[in-house]
Amino acid sequence: MRNSSKKSLNNVKASSLEIVKPVKTKPYNDIDLNNWKLYENIKTGSWWEFSSRDNTRGHSLDYHGNYIPQIATQLLERYTKKNDIVLDLFFGSGTTGIEARNLGRRCIGVELQQNMVDYVSSKFTKKELVVDVNIIQGDSKSEETKKKVEARLEIMGAKSAQLLILHPPYDDIIHFSDKKEDLSNCATTEEFYELFKRVAKNGYDLLEQNRFAALIIGDAYKNSRYVPLGFECQKRMEELGFVTKAVIVKNITGNEKAKGKYANLWRYRALAGGFNTFDHEYIMIFQKTKLKKIKK
């Protein structure tokens, strides 16, 4: 009886002990794969739908053409670790920088217009602008700007960025400035592709090996013809050495001011012109890595 009671007690003690597995993460994020079911907030499908734009935690719709913060949240949580540096070469109103600050990442943003640099800087404290978010006024496709980013990386104690985000103008759909360097002022779509590739090349050179890049872009309709901006830019990124990992389709709800204001007009034009209106844009994920050889 004594031995039986002792065994029972030992069984109870053993069953009450929790087996704690060591944290299992990838080199590019903080997701614990031993507890992967806990990350229901992180999207892994190819269709992303958001009912509205997040206007909390420092975000606001104050700039025509900026992408919604939820995209930044998904990208940063999936492809970066705490304290990693995110490089955004079309910084705009600072969505990437705000979300990097919110999630404990750092950010370098390049913006062509000085007035936007001044405005976006007001969204951060002086300390944050020194430690967490560095904003550079410059032309993202130039060698001079590339050197400025390299200098900032060195100051931040890094040789390369850990995530690249590219959210270029969708050709000439919206003109963001009167500067000739602005990709939204290209004379032709072919010129847009060429200049975009130069920006992407700088991004490729500034990105750490085996880390990820995200291209956020929509398509266009010009001269009675559908123009696949997204897939043409994807092609040029692959020409630089990026490997495509995913193509995500996202609804454009909340992307524009007064969305729906001209819905009836565009519906009429679509019916009259034989085309469909755009309800989506793309988020294309790339990795700076070498392709594995296929065994024959």
VEXDONU-682066 format. One record per residue: x, y, z of N, C-alpha, C, CB in turn. Coordinates in steps of 0.1 Angstrom, whole numbers, plus 5000, padded with zeros to 4 digits. Glycine has a CB too. Layout:
XYZXYZXYZXYZ;...
end
This chain:
500849885000500050005000500950135000499150005012;501950125008502850245008503450274995503950225019;503950164988504550184975503550244965505150054970;502350194966501250234957500950384959499950154959;500850424971500650564975501750654970500450584990;502950604971504150684967504150704952505450614971;503750604945503750614930502650714926503450474924;501550704933500450794930500850944932499250764938;501550964943501951104946502951154935502651104960;503851064931504851094921504151134907505850984919;503151054904502351074892501651214892501350974890;501151254904500451384905501451494903499751394919;502651474910503651584909504151594894504851544918;504351484887504851484873503851554864505151344868;502551524867501451574858501251724860500151504860;501651774872501451914875502652004870501351934890;503751934866504852014860504552054846506151924861;504752174843504652224829505952204821504152364829;505752154809506952144801507152274793506852014791;508152344796508352474789509352454778508852584799;508952474766509852464754510552594752509052424741;511752584748512552704745511952784734514052674742;512052914734511452994723512152964710511653144726;511252944700511752904687511353014677511152764682;512353094672512053204663512853194651512253334670;512453254640513253274628514253394629512353284615;515253404621516153514623515553644619517353494614;514353654614513853774609512553824616513553764594;512153754627511053804635511053744649509653764628;510153794657510053744671508953644674509853864680;508353594663507253494664507753364670506553474651;507153324681507553194688506853084681507253194703;507553004672506852904665506352784673507852854654;506852774686506352674695504952714699507252654707;504552844698503252884702502552964690503352984714;502752904678502252974666500752994666502652894654;500052924673498552944673498153074680497852824680;499053124688498753254695498753374686499753274707;499253364674499453474665498353484655500853474658;497053484660495953494650495853624643494653464658;496453724649496453864643497253874631496853964653;498253784629499153794617498553714606500553734621;498353784595497753734583498753654575497153844574;498353534570499253454562498653414549499653324569;497453464546496753434534497053544523495253434536;496553514511496853604500495753714497497053524487;494753714506493653814505493553894518492353754501;493854024518493754104530492654194529495154174533;491754194539490654284538490554364551489254214535;490454494550490254574562489054664560491554664565;488254674570486954754568487154904569485954714579;488254944576488455094577489955114580487555154587;490355234579491755274582491955294597492155404575;493055244603493355274617493755414619494455174622;493055494627493355634630493755654644492255724626;494355544650494755554664496255544665494055434673;496755554677498255534680499155624671498655394678;498655744669499455844661499155854646500855814663;498355754641498055754627496855844624497755614622;496855904612495755984607495755994592495756124613;494556014586494556024571494756174568493155974566;495956214567496256354565497056374552497056404577;497056274544497956284532497356194521499456244534;497056244509496356174499497356074493495856264488;497055944494497855844487498755764497498755914478;498655784510499355704520498755564522499555774533;499555464525498955334527498455324541499955224524;497555224544496855214557497855154567495555134556;497755194580498755154590498655004592498455224603;497554934590497454794593498454714584496054744590;498754764572499754694564501054704571499854764550;501454824576502754834583502754744595502954984587;501754734602501654644614501954494610500254654621;501254454599501454314595502954294590500554284583;503454384583504854364577505854364588505154474567;505754464597506754474608506754354618506554604616;505554304621505454194630505854064624503954184635;505654054611506053934603507553924599505153914591;508054044596509454044590510454114598509354094576;510254164610511254224618511254184632511054374617;512354204639512454184653512454324660513754104657;512354314673512454444681513854504678512254414696;513754634677514954714674515554704660516054674684;514954624652515454614638515154754631514654504630;515854774620515754904612514954874600517154964609;513854954598513054954586513455074577511554954590;513655044564513955154555512755174546515255114547;512255294545511155334537511655434527509955374545;511755404514512255494505511255594498512955424494;509955574502508955664498508155704511507955604487;508755784520508255794533506955864535509355864541;506655964526505356034526505056094539504355934522;503856054544503356104557503856034569501856114557;504755934567505355874579504655754585505555974589;503755684578503055574583504055464588502155514572;505055434580506055334584506755374597507055304573;507155494598507955544610507055534622508455684608;505755574621504855584633504655434638503555644629;504455344629504255204633505455144638503655124622;506655174632507955124638508055174652509155174629;507855294655507855344669506955274678507555494669;505655244673504655184681505055034685503355184674;505754974676506154834677507554804682505954754664;508254914686509654894691510654864681509654784701;510454914668511454904658511955044655510754844645;513055044647513555174643513355194628515055184647;513455324624513155344610513955454604511655384609;514355434591514955544583513955574571516355504578;513555694570512555724559513255834550511255774565;513055814537513555904527512355974520514455844517;512356104520511256184515511756294506510256244526;511256304494511756404484511456544488511156374470;510256574493509756704496510156754510508256714494;510856864511511356914524510156954532512257034521;509057014526507957054535507256924541506857124526;507356814535506756694541507756644552506556584530;509056654550509956614560509756694573511456634555;509556824571509256914582507956884589509257064578;506956854581505656824587505656684594504556814576;506256584588506256454594507156454607506756344585;508156534607509056544619508256584631510256634616;507256664629506456724640505656614647505556834635;505556494640504756384646505556304656504256284635;506856334657507756264667508456364676508856184659;508856304688509556394697510956404693509456324712;511656504698513056524695513956404698513656654702;513656344709514356224712514156104702513956174726;512856094698512555984688513256014675510955984686;513356134671513956174659515456144659513756314655;516056134671517456104672517655954673518056174684;516855884681517055744685516255644676516555724699;514955684673514055584667513755604652512755574674;513555724648513155754635514055864628511655804635;514655834618515555924611514955954597516955874609;514656084594514056124582515056194573512756214584;515256154561516256214552515456274540517256104547;515856404538515256464526516156434514515156624528;515656374504516456334493515756264482517656254497;516456234471515856164460516356014462516456214446;515355924464515655784467516455714457514355714470;516455754445517155684434518555734432516355694421;518955834440520355894438521355834446520256044441;522655834442523755784449524055864462525055774440;523755994461523956084472523056044484523656234468;521756014481520855974491521255844497519455974486;521655754488522155624493523255634503522555534481;524155724501525255744510524755804523526355834504;523755894522523155954535522555844543522156054531;521855744537521255634544522355544550520355554535;523355524543524555444548525155514561525555424538;525255644560525755714572524855704584525955864568;523555714581522555704592522555564598521155734587;522755464590522855324594524055304604522955224583;525155364600526355354608526155424621527555424601;525455534622525255604634524355514643524555744632;523355444637522455354644523055224647521155334636;524355204644525055084648524754964639524755044661;524454994626524154884617524754904603522654864615;525054794596525554814582524454814572526554694580;523254754575522154744566520854744573522254604558;519854774565518454774571517954624571517554864562;516954604579516454464581515054444573516254434595;514454554569513254544561513154664552511954534570;512854644539512654754530511254764526513554724517;510654884526509354914522509355014511508454964534;508654974500508555064488507055084485509255004476;506655214487505255244483505355364473504355284496;505655334461505855444451504555504446506655394439;504555614439503355664433502855564423503655804426;501655554420501055464410501155534397499655414414;502355544392502655624379502255764381501955554367;501355814372500955964373499555974378501156024360;498955874385497555884390497456004399497155754397;498356024408498356134417499756204416498056094432;499756334413500956414413501256464427500856534402;502356424432502656464446503456594447503456344453;504156634437504856754437505156804423506256734445;505856914421506156964408507656934405505957114407;508256854413509756824412509856724400510356764425;510856744392511156654381511656514386512156714371;512256514398512656384403511556294408513656414415;510356354410509256284415508756184405508056384419;508556054409508155954400506755974394508255814407;505956054402504656084397504556184385503756134408;505756234382505856334371506556274359506556454376;506656144358507356084346506556114333507555934348;507256134323506656164310505956044304507656214300;506455924307505855794302505955694313506655744289;505155594311505055484321506455404320503955384318;507055394309508355324308509355404316508755314293;509355534316510255614324509955584339510155764321;508755574343508355544356508955404361506855534358;508855304352509455174355510955184357509155074344;511655264348513055284349513555344362513555364337;512855454365513155524378512855444390512455664378;511755374390511355284401512555184403510055214399;513055124392514055024394515355084400514354964380;515655204397516755274403516555284418517055404397;515355324423515055324437515255194443513655384439;514655094437514654954442516054904443513854864433;516954944433518354904434519054954446519054954421;518855084449519355134462518855064474519055284463;517555034474516954954485517654814486515454934483;517854754474518454614474519854624481518554564460;520654724477522054744482522054774497522754854474;521054844502520954884516520354774525520255014517;519754674519519054574527519954454531517854514519;519854404543520654294548520354164540520454274563;521354084537521153964530520153874537522453884528;519253804530518253714535517053784542518853614544;517053914542515953984548514854024537516354114555;513754084541512654094532512354244528511454044539;511654254517511154374511509754364508512054424499;509054474509507554484506507354594496506654494518;506654564485506254664475504654674476506654624461;504254794479502754824480502454914468502454894493;501554854459501354924446499954884440502454904436;499354974433498154934426498454944411496955024430;497454914403497554924388496855044383496854794381;496855064370496355194364495555154352497455294361;494755254348494055244335494355374327492455224338;495055354316495455474308495155444293496955504311;494755554287494455544272493655424268495855544265;492555404276491655294273492255154274491055304260;493355144283494055024284494454994299495255014275;494354874303494754834317496254834317494154694321;496854894327498354894329498754824341498855044329;499354704340499754624352500954674359499954484348;500854794366502054854372502654754382501654984380;501854684390502354604401503254494395501254544408;502754424385503554304380504754354372502654224371;504654474366505854524359506954564369505454644350;506554624380507554654391508054534397506854744401;507254434399507754304404508854244395506554204405;508554254382509554204372510854274374509054224358;510854404376512154474377512854444390511854624376;512054424401512754384413513354254412511654384425;512754164405513454024403514654044395512453934397;514654134385515854154377517054204385515554264366;516754274397517754314406518354204415517254434414;517554094416518053984424517053954435519354024430;515954024437514953994447514253864443513954104449;513853784452513053664450511653694455513753534457;510653674447509253694451508853584460508353694439;508353624472507853524482506253514482508353564496;505653624479504153624480503653744472503653634494;502453734467501653844461500353844468501553824445;500053944475498853964483497954064477499254004498;496654034476495654124471494954184483494654054461;494954324483494254394495493154484490495354474503;492054484497490954574493491454724496489654544501;490954814489491454954490490555044499491555024477;489754974507488855054517489755134526487954954525;489455254527490155344537491355404532490455264549;491755374519492955434514492955574510493455354502;491755624506491555754501490655844509491155754486;490855974508489956064515488656064507490556204515;487556074515486156074509485955954499485956204501;486355834504486255714495484755694492486855594502;484455674480483055644476482355774471482255594488;483055884472482356014468482056014453483256134471;483055944445482855944431482455804426484055994424;481955724435481655584431480755574420481155504443;479655644420478655634409479255684396477455724413;480055794396480655844384481555734378481455964387;482455674386483355564381482555444376484355524392;481455414383480655304379480055334365479455274389;479555454363479055494350480155484339478455634350;481355534342482455524333482855384329483655604338;482855294340483155154337482155094328483255084350;480855114330479855064322479955114307478455094327;480255244306480355304293481655264286480255454294;482755244293484055224287484555074286485055294294;483754984292484154844291485254794300484554814277;485454874311486554834320485954814334487654934321;486654774344486254754357487054854366486454614362;486354904377487054994386487954914395486055074394;488954974400489954914409489454904424491354974409;489254794429488854774443489954714451487654684444;491154704445492254634452493654694448492254484449;494654664456496054694453496854574457496454824461;498154574455498954454458499954494469499754414445;500254384477501354394486502254274482500954384501;503354304476504254194471505454184480504754234456;505754064484506754034494507953974487506253944505;509154024489510353974483511453944494510954084473;512353864490513453834499514753854491513453694505;515753914498517053934492517853804495517854054497;517753704486518353574489518653504476517553494498;519453404476519653324464518653214463521153274464;518253194450517253084448517952944450516753094433;517252854456517752724457517652654444516952644468;518652574441518652494429517652384430520152444426;516952364419515952254418516652124414514852284408;516452024422517151894420516451824408517051804432;517251774399516651704387516751554388517451754374;
end
